[in-house]
């Protein structure tokens, strides 16, 4: 009995105020969805840039290059080569674009080598008269397919491909006996071939990089806020637990110190046992265990058993994750009945995904010592409480439903 008297706990005569009364609800931590949102912004930015690159390449190839090729097909040195190369690049580019949008791009360098081979073949097959016309479609189109081929790689790879393309074009121009005017045209074409694809490639990379950087900063801010919320929640719960325990110790120890309570009085013993059971449950709330509710109920049952009460604890199913407030509402009303039990007790926990039922059965007692709340049913928020007695047994039950 001395161990019970020294245990700080709170007790009031039945009917008792719930132990969770007046406890402020702590703030909830930041949800995982809030943490994942900035990353989704970066992903959306990258996907938008990919869509733009694919649309530019295919639209330029079909809307600009194809009409020019068909109009000048009779003037090519080798029309079948030019048209066949156009079809090959159209099919390859469509496949590469779809794979790029799906997040599984084709191997970049085999595709780049194929495009360079097509580049050399078309320059050779276009002929002198179509060398600087739109019918020689590799001038304006092939650079955009280079962008699709090396998307996600370093810009040095794109520059290397465009430089090789410019070298192939220079060989073709010199091979047709270039004059100063042709060289000037060549420089202008090379400038256009370089500038637009490189600008789009670098601009897209910069935009995606900025989006990722901002997403990282935002995610770090959310993580810090979540840590602050978790720390504040833990601090508030510790303060609430300390307040409850201090209040629990005050009344029973004050009565004993003032000589107003007799340790040999069964009612005082009941109060001490109830206070100790509540203290054990409050301490168990802070334990990191897989099933907090069962852990808290086992703590109360263990204290009753050590006080000489034979008790059976039966569990069926696994309780779902429950907030501290719900667990208090499920366990606390049964603590008083368990502290007042004599002879034996049976505690049963039946759990499902959307419901938890905790029942306590003890022998009934008549007379002035038979304390307890009036029989009946009442709701305490999301938890229902039922108490019945028939002169033979007492039955108390708490039920939570989602």
C-alpha positions in Angstrom: 0.0 0.0 0.0 2.9 2.4 0.6 3.8 2.3 -3.0 0.3 3.4 -4.0 0.3 6.2 -1.4 3.6 7.6 -2.8 2.4 7.5 -6.4 1.2 10.9 -7.5 -2.2 10.7 -9.0 -5.5 12.5 -9.2 -8.8 11.2 -7.9 -12.3 12.6 -7.5 -15.3 10.7 -6.2 -17.6 9.2 -8.9 -19.0 10.5 -11.0 -15.6 11.9 -12.0 -14.6 14.6 -14.4 -12.7 13.2 -17.4 -9.0 13.3 -17.0 -8.7 14.9 -20.5 -11.0 17.8 -19.6 -9.3 21.2 -20.2 -6.4 19.7 -22.1 -5.8 21.9 -25.2 -5.5 20.0 -28.5 -2.0 20.4 -29.9 -1.4 21.5 -33.5 -1.2 18.8 -36.1 2.1 18.5 -37.9 2.5 19.4 -41.5 1.0 16.8 -43.8 3.2 14.8 -46.2 1.1 16.2 -49.1 2.3 19.7 -48.1 5.8 18.6 -48.1 5.5 16.9 -51.6 3.8 19.9 -53.3 7.0 21.9 -54.0 8.6 18.8 -55.7 5.5 18.5 -57.8 6.0 22.1 -59.0 9.5 21.3 -60.1 8.3 18.2 -61.9 5.6 20.1 -63.7 8.1 22.8 -64.8 10.4 20.1 -66.3 7.4 18.4 -68.0 6.2 21.7 -69.5 9.7 22.3 -71.0 9.7 18.8 -72.5 6.3 19.3 -74.1 7.5 22.6 -75.6 10.6 21.0 -77.1 8.7 18.1 -78.6 6.0 20.4 -80.1 8.6 22.7 -81.7 10.6 19.9 -83.2 7.7 18.0 -84.7 5.8 21.1 -85.8 8.8 22.6 -87.5 9.5 19.3 -89.2 6.0 18.8 -90.5 4.6 22.3 -91.0 7.8 23.9 -92.5 10.1 21.3 -93.8 7.6 18.9 -95.4 5.9 21.4 -97.8 9.3 22.7 -98.9 10.6 19.2 -99.5 7.5 18.2 -101.6 7.6 21.4 -103.6 11.3 21.0 -104.6 11.5 17.2 -104.8 12.2 17.3 -108.6 15.2 19.6 -108.1 17.1 17.5 -105.6 20.2 15.6 -106.7 18.8 12.5 -105.0 15.1 13.1 -104.1 14.5 9.6 -102.6 17.3 10.2 -100.1 16.0 13.5 -99.0 12.4 12.3 -98.6 13.4 9.0 -97.1 15.6 10.8 -94.5 12.7 13.1 -93.7 10.5 10.1 -93.0 13.1 8.4 -90.9 13.7 11.5 -88.8 9.9 12.0 -88.4 9.3 8.5 -87.1 12.4 8.5 -84.9 11.6 12.0 -83.6 8.0 11.0 -82.8 9.2 7.9 -80.8 11.9 9.9 -79.0 9.4 12.6 -78.2 6.8 10.2 -76.7 9.5 8.4 -74.7 10.8 11.7 -73.4 7.3 12.8 -72.3 6.9 9.4 -70.6 10.1 9.9 -68.6 12.0 7.1 -70.3 14.0 8.8 -73.2 15.9 6.9 -75.8 19.7 6.5 -75.4 21.0 9.9 -76.4 24.2 9.2 -78.2 23.0 6.4 -80.6 20.2 8.7 -81.5 22.6 11.6 -82.0 24.8 9.5 -84.3 21.8 8.5 -86.4 20.8 12.2 -86.8 24.4 13.2 -87.9 24.4 10.4 -90.5 21.1 11.7 -91.8 22.5 15.2 -91.7 25.4 14.3 -94.0 23.2 12.3 -96.3 20.7 15.1 -96.9 23.4 17.7 -97.5 24.9 15.4 -100.1 21.6 14.6 -101.7 20.1 18.2 -101.7 22.3 19.4 -104.5 23.8 22.8 -105.3 20.5 24.6 -106.1 18.8 23.6 -102.9 21.7 24.0 -100.6 20.5 27.2 -98.9 16.7 26.7 -99.3 14.0 25.5 -97.0 13.9 22.3 -99.0 17.3 21.4 -97.4 15.3 20.8 -94.2 18.3 19.7 -92.0 19.3 23.4 -91.6 16.3 24.4 -89.6 14.9 21.1 -88.3 17.8 18.9 -87.2 18.9 21.1 -84.3 15.5 20.7 -82.6 15.9 16.9 -82.8 19.4 17.2 -81.3 17.6 18.9 -78.3 15.3 15.9 -77.9 18.2 13.5 -78.2 20.3 15.1 -75.4 17.5 16.4 -73.1 18.6 16.1 -69.5 22.3 16.0 -70.5 24.8 18.9 -70.1 24.6 21.7 -72.7 28.1 20.8 -73.8 26.7 17.7 -75.6 24.2 19.8 -77.6 26.9 22.3 -78.5 29.1 19.4 -79.7 26.3 18.1 -81.9 25.5 21.5 -83.4 29.2 22.1 -84.0 29.5 18.8 -85.9 26.3 19.8 -87.8 28.0 23.1 -88.7 31.2 21.2 -89.8 29.2 18.9 -92.1 27.4 21.9 -93.6 30.8 23.7 -94.2 32.1 20.6 -96.0 29.0 20.6 -98.2 29.2 24.3 -99.0 32.9 24.1 -99.8 32.3 21.0 -101.9 29.9 22.9 -104.1 32.5 25.7 -104.8 31.4 28.3 -102.3 31.8 32.0 -103.1 31.9 34.8 -100.5 28.1 35.2 -100.7 27.7 31.5 -99.9 30.1 31.8 -96.9 28.0 34.7 -95.6 24.9 32.6 -95.9 26.6 29.8 -94.2 27.5 31.9 -91.2 23.9 33.2 -90.9 22.5 29.7 -91.1 24.9 28.4 -88.5 24.0 31.3 -86.2 20.3 30.4 -86.5 21.0 26.7 -86.1 22.9 27.4 -82.9 21.0 30.2 -81.3 17.4 29.0 -81.1 18.0 25.4 -79.9 20.7 26.4 -77.5 18.5 29.2 -76.1 15.5 26.9 -75.6 17.7 24.1 -74.1 19.5 26.5 -71.7 16.4 28.5 -70.8 14.5 25.3 -70.0 17.3 24.0 -67.8 17.5 27.3 -66.0 13.8 27.4 -65.4 13.7 23.9 -64.1 16.8 24.5 -62.0 15.1 27.6 -60.4 11.9 25.7 -59.8 13.9 22.9 -58.1 15.8 25.4 -56.0 12.6 27.1 -54.9 11.1 23.7 -54.2 14.1 22.8 -52.1 13.8 26.1 -50.1 10.1 25.6 -49.7 10.5 21.9 -48.6 13.1 23.0 -46.1 10.8 25.6 -44.7 8.0 23.1 -44.4 10.3 20.6 -42.7 11.4 23.2 -40.2 7.8 24.1 -39.6 6.9 20.5 -39.1 9.8 20.1 -36.6 8.7 23.1 -34.7 5.1 21.8 -34.6 6.3 18.4 -33.4 8.5 20.0 -30.7 5.7 22.3 -29.6 3.3 19.3 -29.6 5.7 17.3 -27.4 6.3 20.2 -25.1 2.5 20.9 -24.7 1.8 17.2 -24.0 4.5 17.1 -21.4 3.1 20.2 -19.7 -0.4 18.7 -19.9 0.8 15.4 -18.4 2.7 17.3 -15.6 -0.4 19.4 -14.8 -2.5 16.3 -14.6 0.0 14.4 -12.4 0.5 17.4 -10.1 -3.2 17.9 -9.7 -3.6 14.2 -9.0 -0.9 14.2 -6.3 -2.3 17.3 -4.6 -5.6 16.1 -3.4 -4.8 12.6 -2.2 -1.5 13.5 -0.6 -3.0 16.6 0.9 -5.7 14.7 2.6 -3.2 12.1 3.9 -0.8 14.8 5.1 -3.6 16.8 6.8 -4.8 13.6 8.6 -8.2 13.9 6.8 -7.8 10.4 5.2 -7.1 7.1 6.9 -4.8 4.8 4.9 -6.7 1.8 6.3 -10.0 3.1 5.0 -11.1 1.0 2.0 -12.4 4.1 0.2 -9.0 5.8 0.7 -7.3 2.7 -0.6 -9.6 2.8 -3.6 -8.7 6.4 -4.3 -5.0 5.7 -4.0 -5.3 2.7 -6.4 -7.3 4.8 -8.9 -4.7 7.6 -8.7 -1.9 5.2 -9.2 -3.6 3.6 -12.1 -4.1 7.0 -13.8 -0.5 7.8 -13.2 0.7 4.6 -14.8 -1.6 5.2 -17.8 -0.3 8.8 -18.2 3.3 7.6 -18.1 2.5 4.8 -20.6 1.1 7.5 -23.0 4.6 8.7 -23.7 6.0 5.3 -24.5 6.9 4.5 -28.1 5.1 1.2 -28.7 3.3 -0.4 -31.7 -0.1 -0.5 -29.9 -0.3 2.5 -27.5 -3.9 1.8 -26.3 -3.1 -1.8 -25.4 0.1 -0.7 -23.7 -1.9 1.8 -21.5 -4.5 -0.7 -20.6 -1.9 -3.3 -19.7 -0.3 -0.8 -17.4 -3.6 -0.3 -15.6 -4.2 -4.0 -15.5 -0.7 -4.7 -14.2 -1.2 -2.3 -11.3 -4.6 -3.9 -10.4 -3.0 -7.3 -10.5 -0.1 -6.2 -8.2 -2.7 -5.0 -5.8 -4.1 -8.5 -5.5 -6.9 -8.4 -8.0 -6.9 -11.4 -10.5 -7.5 -9.9 -13.9 -7.8 -11.3 -17.4 -6.9 -9.1 -20.4 -8.3 -10.4 -23.7 -7.4 -8.7 -27.0 -9.0 -9.4 -30.4 -7.7 -7.6 -33.4 -5.2 -4.7 -33.6 -6.3 -1.2 -32.7 -5.8 1.4 -35.5 -3.7 4.5 -34.8 -5.6 6.7 -32.3 -4.9 10.2 -31.0 -4.1 10.5 -27.3 -7.5 12.2 -26.6 -9.4 9.2 -28.0 -7.2 6.7 -26.1 -7.9 8.7 -22.9 -11.6 8.6 -23.5 -11.5 4.9 -24.1 -9.4 3.9 -21.1 -10.1 6.5 -18.4 -13.7 5.7 -17.6 -12.8 2.1 -17.0 -10.0 3.0 -14.6 -12.4 4.0 -11.8 -14.4 0.8 -12.2 -11.2 -1.3 -12.2 -9.9 0.5 -9.0 -13.2 -0.3 -7.3 -13.2 -4.0 -8.4 -13.1 -6.8 -5.9 -12.6 -10.5 -6.4 -11.8 -10.6 -10.1 -11.9 -8.6 -13.4 -11.9 -9.3 -17.1 -10.8 -6.6 -19.5 -11.6 -7.1 -23.2 -10.4 -5.1 -26.2 -12.0 -5.8 -29.6 -10.5 -3.8 -32.5 -11.2 -3.3 -36.1 -10.1 -0.8 -38.8 -13.0 1.6 -37.9 -14.0 0.6 -34.4 -12.5 -0.1 -31.0 -14.5 -1.5 -28.1 -13.1 -1.8 -24.5 -15.2 -3.7 -22.0 -14.6 -4.4 -18.3 -16.6 -6.9 -16.3 -16.3 -7.2 -12.5 -18.4 -8.6 -9.6 -21.1 -6.2 -8.4 -21.2 -5.2 -4.7 -24.1 -3.9 -2.7 -24.0 -1.4 0.2 -22.3 1.9 0.8 -19.0 0.7 -0.6 -20.5 0.0 -4.0 -19.5 3.3 -5.7 -19.8 4.0 -9.4 -21.6 6.2 -11.9 -25.3 5.7 -12.5 -26.1 3.0 -15.0 -26.9 4.1 -18.5 -25.3 5.3 -21.8 -23.7 8.6 -22.7 -21.7 10.0 -25.5 -18.4 11.8 -25.0 -17.7 13.1 -28.4 -16.6 10.3 -30.7 -16.6 7.8 -27.8 -19.7 6.1 -26.4 -19.7 5.0 -22.7 -22.1 2.3 -21.3 -22.3 1.3 -17.7 -24.6 -1.5 -16.4 -25.0 -3.4 -13.1 -27.5 -6.1 -12.1 -26.4 -7.1 -8.5 -24.2 -9.9 -9.8 -21.8 -8.2 -12.2 -20.8 -4.7 -13.3 -20.2 -4.1 -17.0 -18.6 -1.0 -18.3 -17.8 -0.4 -22.0 -16.3 2.4 -24.1 -16.7 2.3 -27.9 -15.0 4.4 -30.6 -16.2 4.5 -34.2 -14.6 6.3 -37.1 
